[in-house]
């Protein structure tokens, strides 16, 4: 047992040594610890959890927004989503003993009393919140992803998806260690005698144990979302989509363009109307290819402004605006123009056919028999182009 004075002396010496190591004894420009000390390999995209438990499935598939930095990635900053239904947990047995570095967020590190070294950008080991984890792996909980469903969901409402998501959790036993510096420096800088189990020396490096892992899920892994969802708005909106609309295996893009209008709001409404007109023509073409028989030419009916107005409410739920560009037209009086990029999921073509048929029948633009033929195509599922 140490006396209180010896404990205080040891604490002062250790913190003094840590300050020394953060300075001259670290190769700051290179971004790693000096060759005289040993640090474990970094487990990419794996993060230490703040709370260990036996069932983290409720957080599997939660998303991180693009503005969440590396130091803030923990479960408390992941958001649930309506698109989360496309992730299903599966548990696989695992084995093996590992000695690796995980990233600990600022809040997780604080809960473990692990300092985040911040001498200057690119400082040595621990400057980005890394901790050493020595563990025996027992189970991995993974997210089985319905990629088609997830891409459609994210394309329909990109706000429901982030740029990455929680894809795995790891269960096991082990210990979490904080980096102290080299063994030689620790022993030289402190009155070292019989330090207890809190400090471990490995390959010339000193480590302080800050937490124990006891048959619990102790870490999680993140994965980037596929190109078809999540940050797909940023991808499609960054290009020249007005001249060259993007393409997708999961649906059709339309560019709605307004006529000059007296206000920005009126220009946007006109752009939406133009985009919905194109969607109606697209639906009509697919119905004709499905050999739907009606007494009227569907192209003519579906391109009528009254029909588009009647079907607008149903289309608004299915055809999503993705990107906008607004401008002014020079002249005696200021006029406004707008363009909108709209996306129509192919999976919604059957629902769209039914919604349009019901709206046009209610407006007296399709006879009950013609509407029934279109609705029947919706019930059966209109085949894709």
N, C-alpha and C positions, 0 to 999 in steps of 0.2 A: 504494500500500500504506500502511496505517496502522501507526504504531508501537504497541507494547503499551499505552503510556500514553494515546495518543489513543483506542484502542479502549475502555479502561477509562473514560475521561472521557465518551465517547459513550454507553456503556452506562448509566452513572450518570445522565446527563442524560435519556436516553429513559425510564428507569424512573421518574425524578422527574416527568417530564411525564405519564406514564401515571397516576401517583398523583393528580396535579393534575386530570387529565381525569375521573377517577373521582369527583371531588368536586364543586367549585363549577362546573366547566365542563360538567356533565351535568344534564339536566333529569330528576332521579330520579323525581319524582312523575308525570311524563308517560310514563315508560317507554321513551323513545327518545333518540337522540343529539341534541344541539343543532342548530338549523337551519343553523349555520355550517359544519357538516361533512356529508359525503355518505355514506350507507350504502346498500347494495344491498337490494332487496326480499327478504323472507324466503320461501324455498321451503317451503310448508307440508308438514309430515309427512315431510320428507326429511332424512336424517341422513348425516353423513360417516362413512365406514367406517374402522375401525382398521387393517385390512390390505387393500391393493388386490391383486386377482388377476384372472385371466382366466375363471374358472368358479365363480361363487358359487351355482350352482343347488342345491347341497345345503342351503343356508339359506333358499331360497325357500319361503314357506308356513310358516315357523316362527312360533310364537305368543309374544306378550308377555302375562304375567299382569297382572291389574288393579292389583297393588301395585307395579308397575314405574313409577317416576316418569320425567318427561321427561329429567332429567339422567342417567338410567341406561339409556336406550334405545340399546343397541348389540347387535350380533349375539351376543355372549357371554352376554347375558341373555335371549335368545330360546330357547324350548325346542322340541325335536322332538316329534311327536305321531303316534299311529296314524291320526289324521284327515288327516295330511299327504299321504296318497295321493290326495286329491281336488284337489291342486294340480299342474298340469303346466306346466313352463317353455316359453315360446315367445320367440324373439328377433326383434325387428324392427329394421330399419335406421333410423337417425335422423340428423339434421343440425341445425346451428345453433350459434351462438356466444352464450354467456350469461354474465352477471355477476350472481350472486345470493348470498344468505345461506343457508347450511345450518346445522342444529343439530349440534353436536359434543357427545357425551356427556362426562361428567367424565373417564372413563378415556381416551377418544379425544383429548380436549383435552390431557390430561397427556402422552400419548405424543408430541404435537406441540409440547410446551412452550408451549401456549396457556393463559394464565391465565383463570380464570373470575372476572369482576369481581363482587364481592359487597359493595359499600358498604352497601346496604340494599335491601329489597324494591323492585323496580321500577326498579333502576338502569339506566343507559343501555345502548347497544349493546354486546353481548358479555357482559352479565350473566347471560344464560341459555345461554352457551356457543356463541353464533353465531360463525361464521367466514365470511369472504367467499371465494367460489369462482368463479374466472374459467375457463370451460371450453368446449371444443368437443365437442358430443355426437355420438357415433358409433352407439351401439346402446343399446337398452333391452331388458332381459330381464324379461318379465312372467309373472305366475302366471295361467294360465287355470284358472278355478275351476268345478268341478262343484258348483254351489250346492245342488242337491237332496241329493247324497250327503254334502256337508259338513254341512248342517243335520241330517240324520239321525244322522250320526256324533256331532256335538256334543250333540244331544238325548239320545242313548243314554248318553253319558258326558261330562258337561260339563267334567270335569277334563282332558280331552284338548284343550280349546280355551281360548284366552285371549280378551281383549277386542279385540285387534288382531293383525295378522300382517304379515310382510314380503311385499309385493306386487310390488315392482319393484326392479331394479338398473340403474344407469346406467354406461355405459362411454364413455370419452373421453380427451382430453388437456387439461391445464390446470395451474393453480396454486391453492394455498390460502393465504389471507392472514389475518393477525392485525391487528385494529384498533389503531392507535397514538394517534390523535387528529387534530387539525387540522394542516394543513401549516404554517400560520403559527406555531402554538404550538411545533411540533417544531423549526422552524428558529430560533425565538426562544429556546428553552430549551436549545439544545445548540450546541456549536461545530460548526456544520454546514459541511462542505466536501467535496464529491465523495463523498457516501454511495454505497456500491456497490449492486449489484443486489438486495440483501436488502430494500430499502425502495422503495415505489412511491407516488407522489402522484397522486391522481385527484380532480378536482373539489374541490380544497381539503382533501382528507383524506389522511392518511398511513397506509400499510399496510406490514406486514412480511411477506415471503413465508416460510412455514414448511414448505411441502411442495410437491412437484411431482407431477402426475398424468401418467402415461405409458402411454396405450393400455391402460387397466385399468378394471375396475368399481370406482368410487371412492365411490359413495353408494347408499343404499337408501331406498325409500319404504315407509311403513306404511299399511294400510287397516283400517278397522273391520270386524269380522266382522258378518254379517247378523244381523237381529233374531232369527232362528230358532235361533242356536247360540251357542256361546261363553259369554256372560254371560246366557244365557236363564234359567238357574237363578235368578240374582239377580232377573230381571224377574218370573218367575212366583211366586217365593216371597215377594215383597214385598207382593203383593196379598192379598185375602181369599179365598184359594183353597179354603178349607173350605166356604164358602157358595156361591161362584161359581167352579167349576173353569175354568181357562183353556182355550182352544181352539187347535188347530193344524191346518194343512193337511196335515201330515206324519204325523198319528197321533191317538191318543185319550188323554185324561187321565182318570184315575179317582182318587177320594178314598176311601181305605180308613180306616175308623173302628173303633176297638176297643171292646169292652165293658170295664167296670171290672175291673181285674186286680190281683193282689197285688204285682206288681213292674212297674217301667218296662219291663224286657225282655219280660215276658209280654204287656204291653199292646201293645208294638211288633209282636210276633209275630202277635197277633190282628188288628192293623190291616193288616199285610201279607196275612194270610189273607183278610180282607174285600176288599181290593183285587184279589187274584187271583181271588176268586169273581166279581167284576164282569167281569174280563177273560175268564174262561171263558164267561160269559153272552154277552159281546160276540162271541167267536169262534163260539159256537153260532149266534148270529143271522146272522152272515155266511155260515156254512156252509149254513144254511137258505135264505138268499137266493140262494146258488149252486146250489140245488136238489140238494144232496147227499142221496141216498136211503139211509136206514139202517132197521133193524128196530125201533129204539128211538127215542123222542123225544129229540133231542139236548139240548133245553132241560133236561129232567129229569135226564139223565145228567150233563151238564156242571155242574149246580148242586149235585150231591151232594158232601158234605164229603169222602167217601172219594176221589172223582174229583179234587177240587181238591188234596187231599194228594198223590195219586199224580203229578199233573202239576206240582206246585210246583217241582221241580228244573228242569224244562225252562222253565217260565215265568219263573223267577228270572233266567235268562240273557237274556230278551227284554223283560221288563217292569221298568223301572228306577224305583227310588224317587228322587224329586227333592227333596221338602221334607218336614220333620217338624215337628209341634207336639205337645208333651207337657204334661200337666197332672195335677193331683191332685184326687181327689174327697173332699170332707169327709165325715166319718162317725165312728162308734166306732173304726174302724181305717182308716188311710190306704189309699186305693185309687188306682190310676193309670189314666189314659186317654191314648191316642195317636191322632193322625191322620197319614196319610201321603198325599202327592200322588205318583201313579205315572203314568208315561208309556209307552204302547205304540206303537212305530213301525208305521205302516200297512204299510211295506215288509216287515215280519216276519210278516204274517198267514199266509202260506203255510207258513213254517217253524214257526210256532206250531201250525198245524193238524196237521202231521206229528208234532211233538213230543208233543202231547197225545194223538193217536191211538196212538202207540207206548206211551206211559205207561199209558193206560187198557187197552190190549190186554194189556200185561204184568201189570196188576193184576186181570185177569179182569172188567173192567167194560164192555168192548166185545168183541163176538165178532170173530174174525179177519176175517169178511166186512165187518162194519161198520167196523172199523178200516181195512181196505183201501180202503173208499169215501172215508173222511176223508183218508187218506194220498194217494189219487189226486187229491183236490181240492188238496192241498198241492203235489203234483208239477206240476199244471197251473197253479197260481197262483190262489188264491181272489180273485175280483174285489172291488175296494173298494166300500164302501157308497156 
